Amino acid sequence: MSNLFRRILLLRSASPVFSQGFSGSPLKSLRYLSTSSEIVSSPESAPLASNAVQHKNKRKDVIALLADHGFSQSQISGLDKKFPKVFFSNPEKTLLPKLLFFRSKGLSSPEIAKLVCSFPYVLNASLNKRIIPAFDYIQAVFGSEEDSLNAIKRFSGILMKDLGISVGPNIEILKQIGVPGSNIFKYLQYQPRMFLANPIRFKESVERVTEMGFNPQQLQFVVAVFALRAMTKSTWDKKVEVYRKWGLSEEEICLAFRRYPMCMALSEDNINDTMDFFINEMGCESSYVARRPTLFGCSLKKRILPRGFVYQVLLSKGFIKELQKVSFMFLCTEKRFIEKFINPHKGQIPGLLELYEEKLMDSRR
């Protein structure tokens, strides 16, 4: 008798299912029973079940460790989505030493939690081979633990790199061209990620900025280098084309970039929306905007639109002339804006401040 028929006879005699009948195909039900029997009785299932229990227990231990070190429930859930691998780590041997290292450098529990959640892959880096050497390198560059921590808090991913190979050559390139160390360190602290560029590409950006006439002694030189480094040549060309469509010449675009390099770091949509507002809503000439490129540094939603509303109200009531103090209105501080453009007209335009604050609230939703 074949093994198959022997198993059928055994199942028929051992299981009441056969005596009660099936719904559906007998062969389909037979396959189900055969497979189920194999899973239950398979010797391989025991280790699998054991591993599942171990993983579950390890996960609980990791969650408990993170909670004990100031991670909120939402932060832990965020880590689970961004980097679930961390919950398979050994909490005592792998995670705890890293958390204690950050604590030893003066970071508070909330700061450590924020640092880890912003770039959770740092928990995957070796403490002795990567994190500590990277921290020591940064501290040697800055000469200050506080400045080093500020840079790391901005981008903790820098702790995963061999900084002598990635950051070091780029710092030397800037020094050789005459960039003051203070400007280098200021930008390294503000944008540490940008120094992790391929040295060949980085040097190309430095050379292009030099050709554009930037002064290496000024901070704008470094800003321009990183604005260029953040995009490919094709991306640069596309943004130039966007400005051209609004009537700007090559010379005007270069002038705007020299005055405010970050005007080329904006998305194409952002450039279009900002130009559209100032030209079609405010009645400005495109050249007017190009000569004041810092306007592109203002948030369209949170600053330009709410203040533009106030401008239109004042203009309609005859309290301001068209294009009067336009750039100042958008570039001044919040306090100065209220003092100059709202408070003097509160009597003649009741509710102006409330309307402006309502626009600000809408922009934050």
C-alpha positions in Angstrom: 0.0 0.0 0.0 1.4 3.4 -0.9 2.3 5.9 1.8 -0.4 8.3 0.6 -3.3 5.7 1.0 -1.8 4.6 4.4 -2.0 8.3 5.6 -5.5 8.6 4.3 -6.7 5.6 6.2 -4.9 6.8 9.4 -6.6 10.2 9.1 -10.0 8.7 8.4 -9.8 6.6 11.5 -8.3 9.3 13.7 -10.3 12.4 12.8 -14.0 12.9 13.3 -13.9 15.4 10.4 -14.0 12.5 7.9 -17.1 11.0 9.6 -18.9 14.3 9.6 -18.2 15.1 5.9 -16.6 18.0 4.0 -17.8 21.1 2.3 -15.9 21.7 -0.9 -13.4 19.4 -2.6 -12.3 16.3 -0.7 -8.8 16.6 -2.2 -8.6 20.3 -1.1 -9.6 19.3 2.4 -7.2 16.4 2.4 -4.3 18.7 1.5 -5.3 21.1 4.3 -5.4 18.3 6.9 -2.1 16.8 5.6 -0.3 20.2 5.7 -1.8 21.1 9.1 -0.6 17.8 10.6 2.9 18.3 9.2 3.1 21.8 10.7 1.9 20.7 14.1 4.2 17.7 14.3 7.2 19.1 12.4 10.3 19.2 14.6 11.3 22.4 12.7 8.3 24.3 14.2 9.7 24.2 17.7 12.8 26.5 17.0 10.6 28.8 15.0 8.2 29.2 17.9 11.1 29.7 20.3 12.6 32.4 18.0 9.2 34.2 17.9 9.0 34.3 21.7 12.6 35.5 21.9 12.0 38.3 19.4 8.8 39.3 21.3 10.7 39.4 24.6 13.6 41.3 23.0 11.2 43.8 21.6 9.6 44.4 25.0 13.1 44.9 26.5 14.1 47.4 23.8 10.8 49.4 24.3 11.4 49.4 28.1 15.0 50.6 27.7 13.9 53.4 25.4 11.1 54.4 27.7 13.5 54.5 30.7 15.7 56.9 28.7 13.1 59.4 28.0 11.6 58.2 24.6 7.9 59.0 24.4 5.4 56.4 23.1 5.0 58.4 19.8 8.8 58.5 19.4 9.1 54.7 19.9 6.3 54.2 17.4 8.1 56.4 15.0 11.3 54.4 15.4 9.3 51.2 14.7 8.2 52.7 11.4 11.5 54.2 10.3 13.9 51.6 11.6 12.2 48.4 12.9 15.5 46.6 13.0 16.4 48.4 16.2 13.8 46.3 18.0 15.9 43.2 17.3 19.0 44.7 18.9 20.4 43.6 22.2 19.2 46.3 24.5 22.0 46.0 27.1 25.0 45.3 24.8 24.1 47.3 21.7 21.7 50.1 22.6 22.5 51.1 26.2 26.2 51.9 25.6 25.3 54.3 22.8 22.6 56.1 24.9 25.0 56.3 27.8 27.7 57.7 25.6 25.4 60.5 24.4 24.5 61.2 28.0 28.2 61.4 29.0 28.6 64.2 26.5 26.0 66.3 28.2 22.9 65.6 26.2 19.7 65.4 28.1 17.2 62.5 27.7 14.8 64.5 25.5 17.8 65.7 23.4 19.0 62.1 23.0 15.6 60.9 22.0 15.2 63.7 19.4 18.7 63.0 18.0 18.0 59.3 17.6 14.6 59.8 16.2 15.8 62.3 13.6 18.3 59.7 12.3 17.6 56.3 13.9 20.3 54.5 11.8 22.9 56.0 14.1 21.9 53.2 16.5 23.2 50.7 13.9 26.7 52.2 13.9 29.5 50.7 15.9 30.2 52.8 19.1 33.9 52.2 19.2 34.7 52.0 15.5 32.5 54.8 14.2 30.5 56.9 16.7 33.4 57.7 19.2 36.0 58.4 16.4 33.6 60.6 14.6 32.7 62.6 17.7 36.4 63.0 18.5 37.1 64.2 15.0 34.3 66.8 15.2 35.5 68.0 18.6 39.1 68.3 17.3 37.8 70.5 14.4 35.7 72.8 16.6 37.8 72.7 19.7 34.6 72.8 21.7 32.3 70.0 22.9 29.3 72.4 22.9 29.8 73.3 19.2 30.4 69.6 18.4 27.1 68.7 20.0 25.3 71.5 18.1 26.5 70.1 14.8 25.6 66.5 15.8 22.1 67.5 16.9 21.5 69.1 13.5 22.5 65.8 11.7 23.4 62.8 13.8 24.1 60.8 10.6 27.5 62.5 10.6 28.5 60.0 13.4 28.2 57.1 10.9 31.0 58.4 8.6 34.8 58.2 8.5 35.1 62.0 8.7 38.8 62.0 8.0 38.0 60.7 4.5 34.8 62.5 3.9 34.8 65.9 5.7 38.5 66.5 6.1 39.4 66.9 2.3 36.5 69.3 1.8 37.6 71.5 4.7 41.1 71.6 3.2 39.7 72.6 -0.2 38.0 75.6 1.3 41.1 76.6 3.4 43.3 76.5 0.3 41.0 78.8 -1.6 41.2 81.3 1.2 38.0 80.7 3.1 38.4 81.8 6.8 38.2 79.0 9.3 35.5 80.8 11.2 33.2 80.7 8.1 34.0 77.0 7.6 33.2 76.0 11.1 30.1 78.2 11.2 28.6 76.3 8.2 29.9 73.0 9.4 27.9 73.5 12.6 24.9 74.7 10.7 24.9 72.2 7.8 27.2 69.3 8.7 25.5 67.0 6.1 26.8 69.3 3.3 30.4 68.5 4.1 29.8 64.8 3.4 30.3 65.4 -0.3 32.5 63.6 -2.7 35.7 65.8 -2.7 35.9 65.8 -6.5 32.4 67.2 -6.9 32.9 69.5 -3.9 36.0 71.0 -5.6 34.0 71.5 -8.8 31.4 73.5 -6.9 34.1 75.6 -5.3 35.7 76.4 -8.7 32.3 77.4 -10.2 31.5 79.7 -7.3 35.0 81.3 -7.7 34.3 81.9 -11.4 31.0 83.6 -10.5 32.9 86.2 -8.6 32.2 85.3 -5.0 34.7 86.5 -2.5 36.2 83.6 -0.5 36.5 85.8 2.5 32.8 86.3 2.8 30.3 83.8 4.3 28.2 84.0 1.1 31.0 82.1 -0.7 30.5 79.0 1.5 26.7 79.3 1.2 27.0 79.4 -2.6 29.2 76.4 -2.6 26.7 74.3 -0.7 23.7 75.7 -2.7 25.5 74.5 -5.9 26.6 71.2 -4.3 23.0 70.4 -3.4 21.9 70.1 -7.0 23.0 68.7 -10.3 23.8 70.8 -13.3 20.6 69.8 -15.0 18.6 70.9 -11.9 20.4 74.2 -11.9 19.6 74.7 -15.6 15.9 74.0 -14.9 15.7 76.6 -12.2 17.5 79.1 -14.4 14.8 78.4 -17.0 12.0 79.0 -14.5 13.5 82.5 -13.7 13.9 83.2 -17.4 10.2 82.5 -18.0 9.4 85.3 -15.5 11.4 87.7 -17.7 14.8 87.7 -15.9 18.0 87.8 -17.9 21.1 85.6 -17.3 22.8 88.6 -15.7 19.9 89.3 -13.3 19.7 85.6 -12.3 23.5 85.6 -11.5 23.1 88.9 -9.6 20.3 87.4 -7.5 22.4 84.3 -6.8 25.4 86.4 -5.7 23.2 88.4 -3.4 21.3 85.4 -2.0 22.6 82.0 -3.1 19.7 80.1 -1.5 17.3 81.6 -4.1 18.5 78.7 -6.3 18.0 76.1 -3.6 14.2 76.6 -3.8 12.0 74.1 -5.6 10.7 75.1 -9.1 7.2 75.3 -7.6 8.3 77.6 -4.8 10.1 79.9 -7.3 7.0 80.0 -9.5 4.6 80.7 -6.7 6.8 83.5 -5.2 7.3 85.2 -8.5 3.6 84.9 -9.3 2.7 86.5 -6.0 5.0 89.5 -6.3 4.4 90.1 -10.0 0.7 89.3 -10.4 -0.6 90.1 -6.9 1.7 92.9 -5.8 2.3 94.4 -9.2 6.1 94.2 -8.9 8.4 94.0 -11.9 10.5 90.8 -12.2 13.7 92.8 -12.0 12.5 94.3 -8.7 12.3 90.9 -7.2 15.6 89.8 -8.7 17.3 92.8 -7.0 15.8 91.7 -3.7 16.3 88.0 -3.8 16.2 87.7 0.1 12.4 87.8 -0.5 12.7 84.2 -1.6 13.9 83.4 1.9 10.5 84.2 3.3 7.9 81.5 3.7 5.2 82.1 1.1 2.5 80.5 3.3 3.6 81.7 6.8 4.8 85.2 6.0 4.3 86.5 2.4 0.6 85.7 2.1 -0.5 86.9 5.5 1.5 90.2 5.2 0.4 90.5 1.6 -3.2 90.5 2.9 -2.4 93.5 5.2 -0.7 95.3 2.3 -3.8 94.9 0.1 -6.0 96.2 2.9 -3.8 99.3 3.5 -3.6 99.9 -0.2 -7.3 99.7 -0.7 -7.9 102.2 2.2 -5.3 104.6 0.9 -3.0 104.3 3.8 -0.1 103.1 1.7 1.0 103.8 -1.9 1.5 101.0 -4.4 4.9 99.3 -4.1 5.8 101.5 -1.1 8.2 99.7 1.3 7.3 96.3 -0.2 10.6 94.6 0.6 10.8 96.0 4.1 7.2 94.9 4.8 8.1 91.3 4.1 11.7 91.2 5.4 11.2 93.0 8.8 10.7 91.1 12.0 7.2 90.2 13.2 7.4 92.8 16.0 8.5 95.5 13.6 5.8 94.6 11.1 3.0 95.0 13.7 4.5 98.3 14.9 4.9 99.8 11.5 1.9 98.4 9.5 -0.8 97.4 11.9 -0.8 99.4 15.1 -0.8 102.9 13.4 -4.1 101.9 11.6 -6.0 100.0 14.3 -8.3 103.0 14.8 -9.2 103.5 11.2 -9.4 99.8 10.3 -11.0 97.9 13.3 -10.1 94.3 13.5 -7.0 94.6 11.3 -4.8 92.8 13.8 -7.3 90.1 14.4 -7.7 89.5 10.7 -3.9 89.3 10.3 -3.6 86.8 13.2 -6.4 84.8 11.6 -4.4 84.6 8.4 -1.3 83.5 10.4 -3.4 80.7 12.1 -4.7 79.5 8.7 -1.1 79.3 7.5 -0.2 76.9 10.3 -3.0 74.5 9.8 
